[in-house]
Amino acid sequence: MVGTPVAGYTIKKEVGEGGTSAVYLAEHPNHGTVALKVLREKLRQDKTAVTRFVREAKYGARVKHPNVVETIEIGQADNGLHFLAIEWAEGEILERYAKQNAPLTRDEVATIVSQIAAGVQAAHDANIVHRDLKPENVMYDPKTRRVKLLDFGIATDTQASSDERLTRAGFFVGTLMYIAPEALSGEIVTAAADQYSLATIAYYLLTRCLPYTAKAPREMFTQLLTMPPIPLRSAGEGDFNFAPELDAVVMRALSRSPTDRYSSVIAFANAFTEAARITPEQPKILDKFKGLLRRNR
């Protein structure tokens, strides 16, 4: 579609794609540079796909916050293609940045977590649960440390009636590595599920590991439902030196029961930021020296 005009937008290049849509860098005479998400042509007659696409656009438009990409226009072109124009956010996908740079410093992680939490809280205040928080759905500019939350494709309205929901009972949606345990039942999740996912993101950015070691979906299901997450300080080879307070904050947000987590995603982010400021205790050189003396007697 490069070079193709869509409702006044001129497509410059493709920047991402999924099973149902593609995302392009596009230019508009009034809106300037935008990210243009276009529903695939083969799904134009698929009522469920169209409904999901339009719902995502409307949910995103309801969330107004500096840490959430702005929705500019929702529409359908003359050729029938459904499109969503959103703010063009500078930076790179957080997943890509983390793969290249994690483990990140506690300070940088706290900055990222606080901004994601602010955007997510704005969604919660609009009665929307994101349900798919993960590094792939976050744009991050390392130069400015600015975060923008993306993709409300599988978000849910907590006030929607059962007739309005597109997810059937008994089925879960989300990304298994970041999903809250309660979501596996297929029931409608609460804002606490987003908090769990954000805590998993924080865990990954701090350690470049995940709270569970499962290698296959079936194993991940079992671990999520029956096992506690690996403590933060024991991640990977277990050579991380985090303050106990930081470990405790992350582990609380990763509690299997939603009621055991923090009261809100902002409460978690605030506790995380405070704990991240605590300098871990370093082993005392004198104690080490005394230990050597005892062993050499």
C-alpha positions as CSV (number, residue, x, y, z in Angstrom):
1,M,0.0,0.0,0.0
2,V,3.0,2.3,0.0
3,G,2.2,5.4,-2.0
4,T,-1.5,4.7,-1.8
5,P,-3.8,7.5,-0.6
6,V,-6.3,6.4,2.1
7,A,-8.9,9.0,3.1
8,G,-6.4,11.8,2.5
9,Y,-3.4,10.0,4.2
10,T,-0.5,9.2,2.0
11,I,1.2,6.0,3.1
12,K,5.0,6.2,3.2
13,K,6.1,2.8,4.6
14,E,5.0,-0.1,6.6
15,V,6.2,-0.1,10.2
16,G,4.3,-3.1,11.7
17,E,1.8,-5.8,11.1
18,G,-0.4,-8.3,12.8
19,G,-2.9,-10.9,11.9
20,T,-5.8,-8.5,11.3
21,S,-4.1,-5.2,10.4
22,A,-1.0,-3.4,9.3
23,V,0.5,-0.1,10.6
24,Y,2.0,2.5,8.3
25,L,3.9,5.7,8.6
26,A,1.7,8.2,6.8
27,E,1.3,11.9,6.0
28,H,-1.8,14.1,6.1
29,P,-2.1,17.7,4.9
30,N,-3.7,18.7,8.2
31,H,-2.6,16.1,10.8
32,G,1.0,15.8,9.6
33,T,2.9,12.6,10.3
34,V,0.7,9.9,11.8
35,A,0.7,6.1,12.4
36,L,-2.1,4.7,10.2
37,K,-3.5,1.3,11.2
38,V,-5.5,-0.3,8.4
39,L,-7.7,-3.4,8.7
40,R,-6.7,-6.0,6.2
41,E,-8.8,-6.0,3.0
42,K,-9.7,-9.7,3.3
43,L,-11.4,-8.9,6.7
44,R,-13.5,-6.0,5.3
45,Q,-16.7,-8.3,5.3
46,D,-15.9,-10.0,8.6
47,K,-18.3,-8.4,11.0
48,T,-16.5,-9.5,14.2
49,A,-13.1,-8.3,12.9
50,V,-14.6,-4.9,11.9
51,T,-16.3,-4.6,15.3
52,R,-13.1,-5.4,17.1
53,F,-11.2,-2.9,15.0
54,V,-13.7,-0.1,15.6
55,R,-14.0,-0.9,19.3
56,E,-10.2,-0.6,19.7
57,A,-10.3,2.8,18.0
58,K,-13.1,4.0,20.2
59,Y,-11.5,2.7,23.4
60,G,-8.2,4.4,22.5
61,A,-10.1,7.7,21.8
62,R,-11.7,7.6,25.3
63,V,-8.3,7.6,27.0
64,K,-6.8,11.0,27.1
65,H,-3.3,11.1,28.6
66,P,0.2,12.3,27.7
67,N,1.4,8.7,28.1
68,V,-1.2,7.2,25.7
69,V,-0.9,7.7,22.0
70,E,-3.6,10.2,20.8
71,T,-6.3,9.0,18.6
72,I,-6.6,11.4,15.7
73,E,-9.3,9.9,13.4
74,I,-11.4,6.8,13.0
75,G,-12.9,6.1,9.6
76,Q,-13.6,4.2,6.5
77,A,-12.0,5.1,3.2
78,D,-13.9,5.3,-0.1
79,N,-12.6,1.9,-1.1
80,G,-14.1,0.4,2.1
81,L,-10.9,0.0,4.1
82,H,-11.3,0.7,7.8
83,F,-8.5,2.8,9.3
84,L,-7.4,4.3,12.5
85,A,-5.0,7.3,12.6
86,I,-3.0,7.9,15.8
87,E,-0.2,10.1,17.0
88,W,3.2,9.2,15.6
89,A,5.3,8.5,18.8
90,E,9.0,8.9,18.6
91,G,11.3,6.2,19.9
92,E,11.2,2.4,19.6
93,I,9.2,-0.5,20.8
94,L,10.2,-1.2,24.4
95,E,10.5,-4.9,23.7
96,R,13.3,-4.1,21.2
97,Y,15.0,-1.7,23.5
98,A,14.9,-4.1,26.4
99,K,16.4,-7.0,24.4
100,Q,19.3,-4.8,23.5
101,N,19.8,-3.0,26.8
102,A,18.3,-4.9,29.8
103,P,18.9,-5.3,32.6
104,L,18.1,-1.6,33.0
105,T,19.0,0.5,36.0
106,R,16.5,0.8,38.8
107,D,16.1,4.5,38.0
108,E,15.2,4.0,34.4
109,V,12.8,1.1,35.1
110,A,11.0,3.3,37.7
111,T,10.7,6.1,35.1
112,I,9.2,3.7,32.6
113,V,6.9,1.9,35.1
114,S,5.6,5.2,36.4
115,Q,4.6,6.5,33.0
116,I,3.0,3.2,31.9
117,A,1.1,3.2,35.1
118,A,-0.1,6.8,34.6
119,G,-1.4,5.9,31.1
120,V,-3.0,2.7,32.3
121,Q,-4.7,4.5,35.3
122,A,-6.2,6.9,32.8
123,A,-7.7,3.9,31.0
124,H,-9.0,2.5,34.3
125,D,-10.6,5.9,35.1
126,A,-12.4,5.5,31.8
127,N,-13.6,2.0,32.8
128,I,-11.2,0.3,30.4
129,V,-8.9,-2.6,31.2
130,H,-6.1,-2.9,28.7
131,R,-5.6,-6.7,29.1
132,D,-2.5,-6.8,26.9
133,L,0.2,-4.8,28.7
134,K,3.6,-6.0,27.5
135,P,6.8,-4.4,26.2
136,E,5.6,-4.8,22.6
137,N,2.7,-2.5,23.3
138,V,4.8,0.4,24.7
139,M,6.7,3.0,22.7
140,Y,9.8,4.3,24.5
141,D,12.2,7.1,23.6
142,P,15.5,6.5,25.4
143,K,16.7,10.1,24.7
144,T,13.8,11.7,26.5
145,R,12.7,8.7,28.6
146,R,9.2,9.3,27.4
147,V,6.7,6.5,27.3
148,K,3.6,6.1,25.1
149,L,1.1,3.2,25.6
150,L,-0.2,1.6,22.5
151,D,-2.8,-0.9,21.2
152,F,-6.2,-1.2,22.9
153,G,-7.0,-4.1,20.5
154,I,-8.2,-6.5,23.2
155,A,-9.1,-4.0,25.9
156,T,-12.5,-4.4,27.6
157,D,-15.0,-2.0,29.0
158,T,-15.8,-3.0,32.6
159,Q,-19.3,-1.6,32.3
160,A,-20.2,-3.4,29.1
161,S,-23.0,-5.8,29.1
162,S,-22.5,-9.5,28.4
163,D,-24.1,-9.0,24.9
164,E,-21.5,-6.4,24.0
165,R,-18.5,-8.6,24.9
166,L,-16.7,-10.3,22.0
167,T,-14.7,-12.7,24.1
168,R,-16.6,-15.9,24.8
169,A,-16.8,-17.3,28.4
170,G,-14.1,-19.9,29.0
171,F,-11.6,-18.3,26.6
172,F,-8.8,-16.0,27.7
173,V,-7.2,-13.1,25.7
174,G,-3.7,-11.6,26.3
175,T,-0.1,-12.7,26.0
176,L,0.7,-15.7,28.2
177,M,4.0,-14.5,29.5
178,Y,2.4,-11.3,30.8
179,I,-1.1,-12.4,31.6
180,A,-2.6,-12.4,35.1
181,P,-3.5,-15.9,36.5
182,E,-7.2,-15.0,36.9
183,A,-7.5,-14.2,33.2
184,L,-6.8,-17.8,32.4
185,S,-10.4,-18.7,33.5
186,G,-11.8,-16.7,30.7
187,E,-13.8,-14.5,33.1
188,I,-13.9,-10.7,32.7
189,V,-10.8,-9.3,34.5
190,T,-10.5,-6.2,36.6
191,A,-7.9,-3.4,36.7
192,A,-5.8,-5.6,39.0
193,A,-4.9,-7.8,35.9
194,D,-3.1,-4.8,34.3
195,Q,-1.2,-4.3,37.5
196,Y,0.0,-7.9,37.4
197,S,1.1,-7.4,33.8
198,L,3.0,-4.1,34.6
199,A,4.8,-5.9,37.5
200,T,5.9,-8.5,35.0
201,I,7.2,-5.8,32.7
202,A,9.1,-4.3,35.6
203,Y,10.5,-7.7,36.5
204,Y,11.7,-8.2,32.9
205,L,13.3,-4.8,32.6
206,L,15.2,-5.2,35.9
207,T,16.5,-8.8,35.2
208,R,16.0,-9.6,31.5
209,C,14.1,-12.7,32.9
210,L,10.5,-13.5,33.5
211,P,8.9,-14.6,36.8
212,Y,8.3,-18.1,35.4
213,T,10.7,-20.4,33.6
214,A,8.1,-22.3,31.5
215,K,9.2,-22.9,27.9
216,A,5.9,-24.1,26.5
217,P,2.3,-22.8,26.8
218,R,1.0,-25.9,28.7
219,E,3.8,-25.6,31.2
220,M,3.2,-21.9,31.6
221,F,-0.5,-22.5,32.3
222,T,0.4,-24.9,35.1
223,Q,3.0,-22.7,36.6
224,L,0.8,-19.6,36.6
225,L,-2.0,-21.5,38.3
226,T,-0.1,-23.6,40.8
227,M,3.3,-22.0,41.5
228,P,4.5,-18.7,43.0
229,P,6.7,-16.5,40.8
230,I,10.5,-16.7,41.2
231,P,11.6,-14.0,43.7
232,L,13.1,-11.0,41.9
233,R,16.5,-11.4,43.5
234,S,16.6,-15.1,42.4
235,A,15.9,-14.4,38.8
236,G,18.2,-15.9,36.2
237,E,21.4,-17.0,37.9
238,G,20.3,-15.3,41.1
239,D,23.1,-12.8,41.2
240,F,21.0,-9.6,41.3
241,N,21.5,-7.4,44.3
242,F,18.1,-5.7,44.8
243,A,16.9,-4.2,48.1
244,P,14.4,-6.5,49.9
245,E,11.9,-3.7,49.7
246,L,12.0,-3.7,45.9
247,D,11.6,-7.5,45.8
248,A,8.6,-7.3,48.1
249,V,6.9,-4.6,46.0
250,V,7.2,-6.6,42.8
251,M,6.2,-9.8,44.4
252,R,3.1,-8.3,46.0
253,A,1.9,-7.0,42.6
254,L,2.5,-10.5,41.2
255,S,0.3,-12.1,43.8
256,R,-1.9,-14.8,42.4
257,S,-5.0,-13.3,44.1
258,P,-6.0,-9.9,42.7
259,T,-7.1,-8.8,46.2
260,D,-3.6,-9.3,47.5
261,R,-2.1,-6.8,45.1
262,Y,-2.0,-3.0,45.5
263,S,-5.2,-1.0,45.5
264,S,-4.4,0.5,42.0
265,V,-1.8,0.5,39.3
266,I,-0.7,3.9,40.5
267,A,-0.3,2.7,44.1
268,F,2.0,-0.1,42.7
269,A,4.0,2.4,40.6
270,N,4.5,4.7,43.6
271,A,5.6,1.9,45.9
272,F,8.0,0.6,43.1
273,T,9.5,4.1,42.7
274,E,10.1,4.4,46.4
275,A,11.7,1.0,46.7
276,A,13.8,1.5,43.6
277,R,15.5,4.4,45.3
278,I,16.8,2.2,48.1
279,T,20.4,1.3,47.6
280,P,21.0,-2.4,48.2
281,E,23.3,-3.3,51.1
282,Q,26.8,-4.2,49.9
283,P,28.6,-7.0,51.8
284,K,30.8,-5.5,54.4
285,I,34.5,-5.8,53.5
286,L,35.5,-6.2,57.2
287,D,33.0,-9.1,57.6
288,K,34.5,-10.7,54.5
289,F,38.0,-10.3,55.9
290,K,37.0,-11.9,59.2
291,G,35.5,-14.8,57.3
292,L,38.7,-15.4,55.5
293,L,40.6,-15.3,58.8
294,R,38.3,-17.9,60.3
295,R,38.7,-20.2,57.3
296,N,42.4,-20.0,57.3
297,R,42.9,-20.9,61.0
